[in-house]
Amino acid sequence: MGPKKVSGKVSAQKMMSIELKREIIEKNEQGVRVSDLVRQYRRSTSTICTVLKQKESINGTTAAKGVTIISKLQSSLHEKMEKLLMVWVTEKQLKGNTLTQGIICEKARPIHSDLLNQTPRTSTDEGGIGRLV
């Protein structure tokens, strides 16, 4: 059986970037009331309150531009991989190379594999990192 339809409408969730969430948190810390934030950002009260409730994890996150979801399950290994991959992508772009999603994925696999081999499964110690280019 498929999911039930509620009154024939499909719910369209508006995703909020981390930057937008930080902006909401900053305005609230400057004294802007929740009800004013609700009107300004056209979000529900519960959405704004959830963002404010999660402000420590939102402000403590270093996410790439445009990221909308922070996974609690994302390990430090994945964070390391993303940072190394971003360094590699930046270097390639500075050299004028054209990168496609396929090329980036091909590079991500060995970076992830190297990090898995260098990191003990039960420890979060940082291991040495191999050459990226």
C-alpha positions as CSV (number, residue, x, y, z in Angstrom):
1,M,0.0,0.0,0.0
2,G,1.2,3.5,-0.8
3,P,1.1,6.5,1.5
4,K,-2.3,8.0,2.3
5,K,-3.2,11.3,0.7
6,V,-4.5,14.0,2.9
7,S,-7.2,16.1,1.2
8,G,-5.5,15.6,-2.2
9,K,-2.7,18.1,-1.5
10,V,1.0,17.4,-1.5
11,S,2.9,19.1,1.2
12,A,5.7,21.2,-0.2
13,Q,8.3,21.8,2.5
14,K,10.5,24.8,2.1
15,M,14.1,23.9,3.0
16,M,16.2,26.5,4.8
17,S,19.9,26.8,4.3
18,I,22.2,26.9,7.3
19,E,23.0,30.6,6.4
20,L,19.3,31.4,6.7
21,K,19.0,29.6,10.0
22,R,22.0,31.5,11.3
23,E,20.4,34.8,10.2
24,I,17.2,33.9,12.1
25,I,19.2,33.0,15.2
26,E,21.2,36.3,15.0
27,K,18.1,38.4,14.6
28,N,16.5,36.7,17.6
29,E,19.6,37.3,19.7
30,Q,19.4,41.0,18.7
31,G,15.9,41.1,20.2
32,V,13.6,40.3,17.3
33,R,10.6,38.4,18.6
34,V,9.6,35.0,17.3
35,S,6.3,36.3,16.0
36,D,8.1,38.9,13.9
37,L,10.5,36.3,12.5
38,V,7.5,34.1,11.6
39,R,6.1,37.0,9.5
40,Q,9.4,38.1,8.0
41,Y,10.5,34.6,6.9
42,R,7.0,33.3,6.2
43,R,7.6,30.1,8.3
44,S,5.5,28.5,11.0
45,T,6.1,29.3,14.6
46,S,7.2,25.8,15.2
47,T,9.8,26.0,12.5
48,I,11.3,29.2,13.9
49,C,11.3,27.8,17.4
50,T,13.0,24.6,16.2
51,V,15.7,26.6,14.5
52,L,16.2,28.6,17.8
53,K,16.2,25.5,19.8
54,Q,19.0,24.0,17.7
55,K,21.1,27.1,17.6
56,E,24.1,25.6,19.3
57,S,24.4,22.8,16.7
58,I,23.6,25.2,13.8
59,N,26.2,27.7,14.9
60,G,28.8,25.0,15.7
61,T,28.5,23.5,12.2
62,T,30.8,24.3,9.4
63,A,28.7,23.5,6.4
64,A,29.3,24.1,2.7
65,K,27.3,26.9,1.2
66,G,23.7,26.0,0.4
67,V,23.6,23.0,2.8
68,T,20.1,22.7,4.2
69,I,20.3,19.6,6.4
70,I,22.8,18.7,9.1
71,S,22.8,15.0,9.8
72,K,23.4,13.8,13.3
73,L,24.7,10.6,11.8
74,Q,27.5,12.2,9.8
75,S,30.8,11.1,11.3
76,S,34.0,13.1,11.6
77,L,35.3,10.8,8.8
78,H,32.7,12.2,6.4
79,E,33.5,15.8,7.5
80,K,37.2,15.1,6.9
81,M,36.4,13.7,3.5
82,E,34.3,16.6,2.5
83,K,37.0,19.1,3.6
84,L,39.7,17.2,1.6
85,L,37.4,17.0,-1.4
86,M,36.7,20.7,-1.2
87,V,40.5,21.4,-1.2
88,W,40.9,19.2,-4.2
89,V,38.0,20.8,-6.1
90,T,39.3,24.3,-5.3
91,E,42.8,23.4,-6.5
92,K,41.4,22.0,-9.8
93,Q,39.2,25.0,-10.4
94,L,42.1,27.4,-9.8
95,K,44.0,25.5,-12.4
96,G,41.1,26.0,-14.8
97,N,40.0,22.4,-14.9
98,T,36.4,21.6,-15.6
99,L,34.8,19.3,-13.0
100,T,31.7,17.2,-13.4
101,Q,29.8,15.4,-10.8
102,G,31.2,12.1,-12.1
103,I,34.8,13.3,-11.7
104,I,34.2,14.6,-8.2
105,C,32.6,11.3,-7.2
106,E,35.5,9.4,-8.7
107,K,37.9,11.4,-6.5
108,A,35.6,11.1,-3.4
109,R,35.8,7.3,-3.4
110,P,39.6,7.0,-2.9
111,I,39.6,9.8,-0.4
112,H,37.0,8.0,1.6
113,S,38.8,4.7,1.3
114,D,42.1,6.2,2.4
115,L,40.5,7.8,5.4
116,L,38.8,4.5,6.4
117,N,42.1,2.7,6.2
118,Q,43.9,5.4,8.3
119,T,41.2,5.7,11.0
120,P,40.6,2.9,13.6
121,R,36.9,2.0,13.7
122,T,36.6,2.7,17.5
123,S,38.7,5.9,17.6
124,T,38.1,9.5,16.4
125,D,41.8,10.2,16.3
126,E,42.9,12.1,13.2
127,G,45.3,10.1,11.0
128,G,47.7,11.3,8.4
129,I,46.2,12.3,5.0
130,G,47.6,11.2,1.7
131,R,48.2,13.4,-1.3
132,L,45.1,14.7,-3.1
133,V,46.3,15.9,-6.5
